[in-house]
Amino acid sequence: MWIGVCAPPSAAVSVPTVREADLRRVSVHADEIRLDLALPAAVPIATLIPPIADILAAEHGHPGGPTRYQLSCPGQTALDGSTTLAQRGIRDGAVLILTRSSTDIPPPQFDDTAEAVSSSLATAARPWTRHAARVTGALAALWLASVGAVLLTRQAVCDSDARPVGTSIAAVAGCIALTGATVAHRGFRDGTTAQSLGLLAIGFAAVAGLLAVPGGPAAPNALLAATAAAVTAVLVPRLTRCDTPLFTAVAGFALASAAAALAATLITVPVAAIGAMYVVVSLALIAASPPISILLAGLSPRLTDDESADTLPAKAIRANAWLTALIGAFSTTAACGAVAVAMCPAGGHRVVGVAFATLTGAVLLAQARSHRDMPKSVMLVANGTATLSAALVAAVVAFRPPIAWLGATTAMLTTAAFVVPVVQLSPVAHRGLGLLERLALAALVPLACWICGLYGTARGLNLP
């Protein structure tokens, strides 16, 4: 048997063992690929298909694998594999279509029952890969390091003599983690390990900043901890060249936390008031994140002279990464502010604090439906769920409802978590949800003013 791609007459090679009458020069089409082949006319079609599939895979990258193929003429049924091209009346210049057969390949038959069971388990089981091992190890390392950092902080806070030692240990651990992240990504191209070590470096820098300030923990401790974390989060992608939205989001969250800690350090303001302002500003920044990301990525509605259309895809991807980081940072700050309002109400207004946290969580969950990118939606849903959970805990602690009410509320929230994601809403319902989201956003501003005590301050002013 002889099979080959047709060559032009100037490059034709004579094969004395194959007569011209024994070949059929045909065009074989597979998806968008076309092959001009000279196929033996007296060889069964089933024998010709594997070499054709090999040529497609080798020269055109056509996906192969354990698949049953079939040849057919356009608009006709598949050719019988036991017949030949001559028997089917295929002449020179014919067009053939190579497709995958709709008939599944029969499973292999085993004489040994143990071998059959082993083969079935091997097909159904998910293999343990090196990537899975690295991810599992990174998660375990993050958990163990977090537990160690918490215990180190507790020991240093409880024992003032151990505070300098704890600060030094945290600083050294952060430097080691930062060095390891740099080596992992630059030397071994291991992004998973680099990101994990980068997070550890940021965390240990925050612990070192928290313990470096005597006394506390108080607002000055939080200020230095947030500042150290922000600086480290900015340094990690520069040193490791692992530029991901994760570190940008962490840096944004740390900077916002540093601003809140600075306000608490300079002026005597209740925690709930700072949290309320935190929420309002964060939600406003979430709404402004798309134009901010476009500005940071350098996108423009009009191309300049030194800008070509070839750079637009890269800038669009960069803008999407900025948007993911900004939404992650600001949604987390909004959730933290709402939790502070729910747990530390100003002036004993428990109802206002719980209502404020509930509205914040509902707004974050509602904004998740406007994003089709999974990281953005997951961060909004996670922060919204955490905020609603804090509101539920604060309400139960403050009002001590009957056990039946608590069980019914838990059941309703759990059922809603299963049902809401799969409900198909009509366009009218979508518009209604958008209107409710805007009403909730509008209600947050007067509630924040109430929590901050602006109404009482205005009432005490002696205006003419």
Secondary structure, DSSP 8 states (H G I E B T S, - for coil): ---EE---GGG----TTS-GGGEEEEEEEETTEEEEEEEESSSBHHHHHHHHHHHHHHHH----SS--EEEE-TTS-B--TTSBTTTTT--TT-EEEEEE-SS-------SSHHHHHHHHHHHHS----HHHHHHHHHHHHHHHHHHHHHHHHHHHHH-GGGHHHHHHHHHHHHHHHHHHHHHHHHHH--HHHHHHHHHHHHHHHHHHHHHHSSS-SSHHHHHHHHHHHHHHHHHHHHHH----HHHHHHHHHHHHHHHHHHHHHHS---HHHHHHHHHHHHHHHHHTHHHHHHHHHT--SS--TT--GGGHHHHHHHHHHHHHHHHHHHHHHHHHHHHHHHHS-GGG-HHHHHHHHHHHHHHHHHHHTT--SHHHHHHHHHHHHHHHHHHHHHHHHHH---HHHHHHHHHHHHHHHHHGGG----HHHHHHHHHHHHHHHHHHHHHHHHHHTHHHHHHH----
